[in-house]
Amino acid sequence: MNTVEIVHLRSSSEPLESLAERIKESIWAEGSNTQVVTVYRRYGLATDVAIHVRHLEAAGKNKPSTLASNLVDALRTFGLVEHSVWEELK
């Protein structure tokens, strides 16, 4: 089963550069356990960021990963953070 975790941050005023640096720190601290990490910025709103953490063929992966949990903890100081785990329909 393929899963994707989405960590969505809505920051009050923090510039994107600071957010990107904090995201990179959390990803590098985790190591190479994650298959794919993609960071998105909401079009027209520089303080709204979504990080997608994809896990390919992760059997039984129905709970938050350490990487996503670390991202949530690191980004919480910047604003409102939402985290969800999605599974691919086949």
C-alpha positions as CSV (number, residue, x, y, z in Angstrom):
1,M,0.0,0.0,0.0
2,N,1.3,3.4,-1.0
3,T,0.8,6.2,1.6
4,V,1.4,9.9,1.6
5,E,1.5,12.1,4.7
6,I,0.6,15.7,4.3
7,V,2.0,18.3,6.8
8,H,0.2,21.6,6.1
9,L,1.5,24.8,7.8
10,R,-0.4,28.1,7.7
11,S,2.0,30.6,9.1
12,S,1.0,34.0,10.4
13,S,3.9,36.0,9.1
14,E,7.1,33.9,8.9
15,P,9.0,34.4,5.5
16,L,9.3,31.4,3.3
17,E,13.1,31.3,3.6
18,S,12.9,30.6,7.3
19,L,10.3,28.0,6.8
20,A,12.3,26.2,4.1
21,E,15.4,26.1,6.3
22,R,13.4,24.6,9.2
23,I,11.9,22.0,6.9
24,K,15.3,21.1,5.5
25,E,16.7,20.7,9.0
26,S,14.0,18.2,10.0
27,I,14.3,16.2,6.8
28,W,18.1,15.9,7.1
29,A,17.9,14.9,10.8
30,E,15.7,12.0,9.8
31,G,18.1,10.4,7.4
32,S,17.2,8.5,4.3
33,N,14.3,6.4,5.5
34,T,11.7,8.4,3.5
35,Q,11.1,7.6,-0.2
36,V,10.0,11.0,-1.5
37,V,9.6,14.4,0.1
38,T,8.0,17.3,-1.8
39,V,7.5,20.8,-0.5
40,Y,4.7,23.0,-2.0
41,R,4.0,26.7,-1.5
42,R,0.4,27.8,-2.0
43,Y,0.1,29.9,-5.1
44,G,-0.2,33.6,-4.2
45,L,0.3,33.0,-0.4
46,A,4.0,32.7,0.6
47,T,3.3,31.7,4.2
48,D,1.1,28.6,3.4
49,V,3.3,25.5,2.9
50,A,2.5,21.8,2.4
51,I,5.0,19.0,2.7
52,H,4.1,15.7,1.2
53,V,6.0,12.6,2.5
54,R,5.4,9.6,0.2
55,H,6.0,6.1,1.4
56,L,6.0,3.5,-1.5
57,E,4.9,0.0,-0.8
58,A,4.9,0.6,3.0
59,A,3.0,-2.4,4.3
60,G,1.0,-1.5,7.4
61,K,2.0,2.1,7.2
62,N,-1.1,3.6,8.7
63,K,0.4,5.7,11.4
64,P,2.5,8.9,11.3
65,S,6.2,8.5,10.4
66,T,9.0,9.9,12.6
67,L,9.9,12.4,9.9
68,A,6.4,13.8,9.7
69,S,6.1,14.0,13.5
70,N,9.4,15.8,13.6
71,L,8.2,18.3,11.0
72,V,5.0,18.9,12.9
73,D,7.0,19.6,16.1
74,A,9.5,21.8,14.3
75,L,7.0,23.9,12.4
76,R,4.4,24.3,15.2
77,T,6.3,27.5,16.4
78,F,5.5,29.1,13.0
79,G,1.8,28.8,13.1
80,L,-1.1,26.3,12.6
81,V,0.0,22.8,11.6
82,E,-2.2,20.0,10.3
83,H,-1.0,16.5,9.7
84,S,-2.8,13.6,7.9
85,V,-2.0,10.2,6.5
86,W,-3.6,9.1,3.2
87,E,-3.5,5.8,1.5
88,E,-3.7,5.2,-2.3
89,L,-6.9,3.7,-3.7
90,K,-6.2,0.9,-6.1
